[in-house]
């Protein structure tokens, strides 16, 4: 498994959250579009939140033709090997969202209930086939799933050659984050609220960050006011000071915040398009976070040149 090769050629950023509703997928999609639009970058997004796919709310994908995605690719590659090509699984997003860059997305899978599969009539619909395929994937088996994802990343590198790959993972303390996010990532971004329910997931994330060689960004997400973030920072700093056995690792943990934006609640509705486009163009609440991610990507790229 030559994972390092793909980390070096295209930095991989994994987006994680302990629970849903903290804006993880919105932040990923908005960052991708911002980076493409303002910096002319080529960005690939991969949805690995297999149980709750989230990209349908963005880039007019809800109205796009049904397309197979990550789950079908992993299973097809398992049986057909190098005969499987990436192109049928990847969607290129309109320039309306990508600007002077390029955006590509690989959805979690084909969730259409209205279309059947001619060469596999027993499944009836693509949605049923997706569920069957998901059940056959061994996401708990570290070596196998990492090898399969490495094949996917290899094909992404060969056929698209992006400047960065963004992976959206499943909520919670789970195998997908542990088996995919950690071995494959150059940078991990965790999104957390400021409540007691979040603490176990936040501590889990921080323990991993303190043991890792890569940088982690901890985002206090969708907060009502800045003083909430100040309390969050105090909690994080206290925990990592207490738990760090190697104090040099503390510098690898960065913190950012994203303020709540009522307009973003329109995403996924009929009037959401302009809301998302304005977020890409203005991004006042998101800009400090975007700039932090871009700064870390620049650090990674500079390190590669040495």
Residue pairs with C-beta under 8 A, 6 or more apart in sequence:
1 143
1 146
1 147
1 150
2 150
3 146
3 150
3 153
3 183
3 184
6 12
6 150
6 153
6 154
6 157
6 184
7 184
7 185
7 186
8 304
9 157
9 161
10 44
10 153
10 156
10 157
10 161
10 162
10 163
10 164
10 165
11 163
11 164
11 165
11 186
11 187
11 297
11 300
11 301
12 153
12 164
12 165
12 167
12 184
12 185
12 186
12 187
13 164
13 165
13 166
13 167
13 185
13 186
13 187
13 188
13 189
13 293
13 297
14 167
14 169
14 177
14 180
14 181
14 184
14 185
14 187
14 188
14 189
15 24
15 25
15 27
15 28
15 166
15 167
15 168
15 169
15 189
15 191
16 24
16 169
16 177
16 181
16 188
16 189
16 190
16 191
16 205
17 24
17 171
17 190
17 191
17 192
17 201
17 221
18 171
18 172
18 173
18 190
18 192
18 198
18 200
18 201
18 202
18 204
18 205
19 171
19 172
19 193
19 197
19 198
19 201
20 52
20 171
21 193
22 191
22 192
22 193
22 221
22 222
23 191
23 221
23 222
23 258
23 264
24 168
24 191
24 221
25 49
25 54
25 55
25 57
25 58
25 168
26 57
26 58
26 264
26 267
27 189
27 191
27 219
27 221
27 258
27 286
27 289
28 45
28 166
28 168
29 45
29 55
29 57
29 58
29 59
29 276
30 276
30 279
30 280
30 283
30 286
30 290
31 166
31 286
31 289
31 290
31 293
32 43
32 45
32 103
32 166
33 59
33 97
33 98
33 99
33 103
33 276
33 280
34 280
34 283
34 286
34 290
35 41
35 43
35 101
35 163
35 164
35 290
35 294
36 42
36 43
36 97
36 98
36 99
36 100
36 101
36 102
36 103
37 97
37 98
37 99
37 100
37 101
37 280
37 281
38 99
39 101
39 294
40 99
40 100
40 101
41 101
41 102
41 162
41 163
41 164
42 101
42 102
42 104
42 160
42 161
42 162
42 163
43 101
43 102
43 103
43 104
43 162
43 163
43 164
43 165
43 166
44 90
44 104
44 105
44 106
44 156
44 160
44 162
44 164
44 165
44 166
45 55
45 103
45 104
45 105
45 106
45 165
45 166
45 167
45 168
46 70
46 105
46 106
46 152
46 156
46 165
46 166
46 167
46 168
47 53
47 54
47 55
47 69
47 70
47 105
47 106
47 107
47 108
47 168
48 70
48 108
48 167
48 168
48 169
48 170
48 176
48 180
49 108
49 168
49 169
49 170
49 171
49 176
50 70
50 71
50 108
50 109
50 134
50 137
50 139
50 170
50 176
51 134
51 170
52 170
52 171
53 69
53 107
53 108
53 109
53 111
54 168
55 61
55 105
55 107
55 108
55 168
56 62
56 268
57 267
57 268
57 272
58 267
58 276
59 93
59 94
59 97
59 103
59 105
60 94
60 273
61 91
61 105
61 107
62 268
64 91
66 110
66 111
66 112
66 115
66 126
67 88
67 89
67 91
67 107
67 110
68 88
68 89
68 107
68 109
68 110
68 126
69 89
69 106
69 107
69 108
69 109
69 110
70 89
70 106
70 107
70 108
70 109
70 152
71 108
71 109
71 130
71 133
71 134
71 137
72 89
72 109
72 110
72 129
72 130
72 133
73 84
73 86
73 89
73 106
73 152
74 137
74 145
74 148
74 149
74 152
75 133
75 136
75 137
76 84
77 84
77 148
77 151
77 152
78 148
85 155
85 159
86 152
86 155
86 156
86 158
86 159
86 160
87 159
89 106
90 104
90 105
90 106
90 156
90 159
90 160
91 104
91 105
91 106
91 107
92 102
92 103
92 104
93 103
93 104
93 105
96 277
97 103
97 276
97 277
97 280
102 162
104 160
104 162
106 152
106 156
109 126
109 130
109 133
109 134
110 126
110 127
110 129
110 130
111 126
111 127
111 130
112 125
112 126
112 127
113 125
113 126
113 127
114 125
115 125
115 126
116 123
116 124
116 125
116 126
117 123
117 124
117 125
117 126
117 129
120 129
123 129
123 132
137 145
137 148
138 144
138 145
139 145
139 175
139 176
139 179
139 180
140 175
140 179
141 179
142 178
142 179
142 183
145 179
145 180
146 179
146 180
146 183
146 184
149 180
149 184
150 184
153 165
153 184
156 162
156 165
164 297
167 180
167 181
167 184
167 185
169 176
169 177
169 180
169 181
170 176
170 177
172 201
173 200
173 201
173 204
181 188
182 188
182 208
182 212
185 214
186 214
186 300
187 214
187 215
187 216
187 217
187 293
187 296
187 297
187 300
188 208
188 209
188 212
188 214
188 215
188 216
188 217
189 216
189 217
189 219
189 293
190 202
190 205
190 216
190 217
190 218
190 219
191 219
191 221
192 198
192 201
192 202
192 205
192 218
192 219
192 220
192 221
192 232
193 220
193 221
193 222
194 220
194 223
194 228
194 229
194 231
194 232
202 218
202 235
202 236
202 239
203 239
205 216
205 218
206 218
206 236
206 239
206 240
206 243
206 253
207 243
208 216
209 216
209 218
209 240
209 249
209 252
209 253
210 240
210 243
210 244
210 245
210 246
210 249
210 250
210 253
211 249
212 249
212 252
213 252
214 252
215 252
215 253
215 254
215 296
215 299
216 252
216 253
216 254
217 254
217 255
217 256
217 289
217 292
217 293
217 296
218 236
218 253
218 254
218 255
218 256
219 255
219 256
219 257
219 258
219 289
220 228
220 229
220 232
220 233
220 255
220 256
220 257
220 258
221 257
221 258
222 258
222 259
222 260
223 229
223 232
223 257
223 258
223 259
223 260
224 259
224 260
225 259
226 257
226 259
229 257
232 255
232 257
233 255
236 253
236 255
240 250
240 253
241 250
244 250
254 292
254 296
256 288
256 289
256 292
257 288
257 289
258 285
258 286
258 289
259 285
261 279
261 285
263 275
263 278
264 275
264 279
266 272
266 275
267 275
267 276
279 286
283 290
